[in-house]
Amino acid sequence: MIQNCFNRNRDSYIFLIVLGLLTFKAFSLRAQATLGARPIALGQATTALPNSVWSVFENTAMISKKKIRVSFFGMRYYGLSNLTDLAAVITYPTKFGVIGGGTHRYGDNLFNKTRVRFVYKNSYRHFCYGAAVHYDYIMQGKGYGSVGAFGVDVGIAALIVKGLWIAAKATNINQPSYGSINNFREDLPRNLSIGFSYQLSGTALFTTDVVKDVDFPLSYRAGIEVKIIKNLKARAGVTTAPQTFSGGFGYKNKKFGADVVVQKHGESALGISPGVDFNILL
């Protein structure tokens, strides 16, 4: 009878164990929140990453000015449905710059975080700049309530020579914090990052970031993207603090694209995290 009881509740036990590990690592993981299969596969080195619709959630100065873009993303961490990212973004070029927005939800009905962002990007010659206004919302089930806060992010980027970008971004420059409810209070993460990317002909892209969260150690990130055949690319990346390894593939033509990623956390007790996104170009 004891064995049968254990079998019935095995998934619950596994979830509680992993949740405990994630809680212990929570502050390290907080500064690593990146969306999109391509950015994650490139080691989350996104500050100077060109032509990424997911710059809506990263450095808005790097949002592409070409075409209307819509993208959907999903990622399940360590095989647990309770730890799932779902997101969607859209960018719309105008003669006054690029406007866009995005929404992101993480978690389940017992605990989830939701973000809604509105972004703007413009450029002058080879210099780009952008900003984002976002609302972050945390909901706790079982009657524990919810809290929310508004934040502001800014980013800049410059094309030094053909193929070489340098960029920087700062998150939550208004120093927002979630309101107090049931003695719960938390500052939204604030960090500053500087990044470089270099496009080597049409063959390979190299990208790297240095990220400093106000509460945590310096994090280094790097990724490489290599063309395999026409429209098909392979990617790999690595981060420190926390240590992660990632890889993936992407396909894109003139109308749509799709990307897949697999990420492995440096903590040996945590498993593989798969993700996928789908992109439409109008």
Helices and strands as residue ranges (DSSP letters): H 2-8, H 10-24, H 26-30, H 37-41, G 53-57, G 60-62, E 69-76, G 77-79, E 84-94, E 97-107, E 111-124, E 127-140, E 145-161, E 164-170, E 191-200, E 204-213, E 219-229, E 232-239, E 244-252, E 256-265, E 272-281
